[in-house]
């Protein structure tokens, strides 16, 4: 377990910064080309890593062999949620996006009831799901800052959480037969190819600013390639439920980054929504019991 917590905090810090990178880059780049660039370049970086560690021929062979699950994962764990988060942030603060994304474990639990039937369901977990969705309502608000577009933007990020939950469970099932680096590489490349036609339509007419391009590189290299390697390693070692604990930590990083770097306000709705969502996550996913068991395990 000594490797688990430092790696979890590292991943949370990286993903928490991704909302900041997206918000800054959106000043110069539309969501589709931004995320197509992120996925394709991250995929190419990962392919180089794969070629160096396994040989170019083996890398090509494994990607061709598993192209179907890689395409599915590229859609549900890259193309769709990437675009939804970026579009959502055109109407909401980066910190709100980070909070809205914390609903991933709730969706993971609901999907696990169907696809991982060993999961148990009880009244406490049902209450957790209800509290989590109540938190989404509070976060979006009847009259949120930014009007109805802000509510729609928040819900777009929540919808991306559903897609990520599908991706987490599907990735956990596939990582048993396909290595993590192959899944990371193939899913990024597939996600980028899916977004490419939309990126061409919205291709920037002017070069982005230095700040925007630097944010795009941070999103791509750190939040894309590096984070994907960590993600699939954690999926293989600890499973999607333990990985989902990262969602408790991401909002805190996103809020701190947004408040200190972008001067984003921290509203009562954001705080109330965060409290309800995280309480719901803890109850619905059973993470309190999970953490207690984890502390009892030998290091």
Residue pairs with C-beta under 8 A, 6 or more apart in sequence:
1 294
1 297
1 298
1 299
2 299
3 237
4 234
4 237
4 238
4 242
4 294
7 230
7 233
7 234
8 234
8 243
8 245
8 246
8 249
9 249
10 230
11 227
11 230
11 231
11 234
11 246
12 246
12 249
12 250
12 252
12 253
13 249
13 253
14 222
14 223
14 226
14 227
14 230
15 223
15 227
15 246
15 250
15 253
16 98
16 249
16 250
16 251
16 252
16 253
16 254
16 256
16 257
17 218
17 222
17 223
17 253
17 257
18 219
18 223
18 227
19 85
19 89
19 94
19 95
19 97
19 98
19 101
19 254
19 257
19 258
20 94
20 215
20 254
20 257
20 258
20 261
20 262
21 215
21 216
21 218
21 219
21 223
22 34
22 85
22 86
22 89
22 94
22 97
22 215
22 219
23 89
23 93
23 94
23 258
23 262
24 211
24 212
24 215
24 262
25 34
25 208
25 212
25 213
25 215
25 216
25 219
26 34
26 86
26 89
26 90
27 209
27 211
27 212
28 204
28 206
28 208
28 209
28 212
28 213
29 37
29 204
29 208
29 212
29 216
30 202
30 204
31 83
31 86
31 87
31 90
31 202
32 83
32 195
32 198
32 199
32 201
32 202
33 199
33 200
33 202
33 203
33 204
34 86
34 216
34 219
35 79
35 82
35 83
35 86
35 191
35 195
35 199
36 192
36 195
36 196
36 198
36 199
37 192
37 199
37 216
37 220
38 82
38 192
38 216
38 219
38 220
38 223
38 224
39 74
39 78
39 79
39 82
39 188
39 189
39 191
39 192
39 195
39 224
40 188
40 189
40 192
40 193
40 196
41 192
41 220
41 221
41 224
41 225
42 188
42 192
42 220
42 221
42 224
42 225
42 228
43 185
43 186
43 187
43 188
43 189
43 190
43 191
43 192
43 225
44 189
45 220
45 221
45 224
45 225
46 181
46 184
46 185
46 188
46 225
46 228
46 229
47 59
47 63
47 185
47 189
49 181
49 185
49 225
49 229
50 59
50 62
50 181
50 182
50 185
51 59
53 181
54 62
54 181
59 182
59 185
62 178
62 179
62 182
63 70
63 182
63 185
63 186
63 189
66 178
66 182
66 183
66 186
67 186
67 190
69 170
69 174
69 178
69 183
70 178
70 182
70 183
70 186
70 187
70 189
70 190
71 186
71 190
72 170
73 167
73 170
73 171
73 174
73 183
73 186
73 187
73 190
74 186
74 187
74 188
74 189
74 190
74 191
74 192
74 193
74 194
75 190
75 191
75 194
76 163
76 164
76 166
76 167
76 170
77 163
77 164
77 166
77 167
77 168
77 170
77 171
77 187
77 191
78 167
78 187
78 188
78 190
78 191
78 192
78 194
79 190
79 191
79 192
79 194
79 195
80 160
80 163
81 160
81 161
81 163
81 164
81 167
82 160
82 191
82 195
83 195
83 198
84 156
84 157
84 159
84 160
84 163
85 97
85 101
85 156
85 157
85 160
87 153
87 156
88 97
88 100
88 153
88 154
88 155
88 156
88 157
88 160
89 97
89 153
89 157
90 153
91 146
91 149
91 150
91 152
91 153
92 100
92 146
92 150
92 153
92 154
92 157
93 258
93 262
93 264
93 265
94 254
94 257
94 258
94 262
94 264
95 251
95 254
95 255
95 257
95 258
95 259
95 264
95 266
95 270
96 139
96 150
96 154
96 157
96 270
97 153
97 154
97 157
97 254
98 250
98 251
98 253
98 254
98 255
98 258
99 139
99 251
99 254
99 255
99 270
99 273
99 274
99 277
100 136
100 139
100 154
100 157
100 158
100 161
100 273
101 157
101 160
101 161
101 164
101 247
101 250
101 251
102 161
102 247
102 248
102 250
102 251
102 274
102 277
102 278
102 281
103 132
103 133
103 135
103 136
103 158
103 161
103 247
103 277
103 281
104 161
104 164
104 165
104 168
104 244
104 247
105 165
105 241
105 244
105 245
105 247
105 281
105 284
105 285
105 287
106 128
106 129
106 132
106 133
106 161
106 277
106 280
106 281
106 284
106 285
107 161
107 162
107 164
107 165
107 166
108 165
108 168
108 169
108 240
108 241
108 244
108 285
109 119
109 125
109 128
109 129
109 284
109 285
109 286
110 129
110 165
111 165
111 166
111 169
112 119
112 169
112 240
112 241
113 119
113 121
115 169
115 173
116 169
124 283
125 283
125 284
125 285
125 286
126 284
127 280
127 283
128 279
128 280
128 281
128 282
128 283
128 284
128 285
129 280
129 284
130 280
131 276
131 277
131 279
131 280
131 283
131 284
132 276
132 277
132 279
132 280
132 281
132 284
133 280
134 276
134 280
135 272
135 273
135 274
135 275
135 276
135 277
135 278
135 279
135 280
136 154
136 155
136 158
136 273
136 277
138 269
138 272
138 273
138 276
139 154
139 269
139 270
139 272
139 273
139 274
139 277
140 150
140 151
140 154
140 155
140 273
141 150
141 151
141 269
144 150
144 151
144 154
144 269
145 265
145 267
145 269
146 153
168 235
168 240
168 243
168 244
169 240
171 183
171 231
171 232
171 235
171 240
172 235
172 239
172 240
174 183
175 183
175 232
175 235
175 236
180 229
180 231
180 232
180 233
180 235
180 236
181 229
181 232
183 232
184 225
184 228
184 229
184 231
184 232
187 228
188 224
188 225
188 228
207 213
208 216
231 243
234 242
234 243
235 243
241 285
241 287
241 290
242 290
242 294
244 281
244 285
244 287
245 287
245 290
245 291
247 281
248 278
248 281
248 282
248 287
251 274
251 278
255 266
255 270
255 274
258 264
259 265
259 266
281 287
282 288
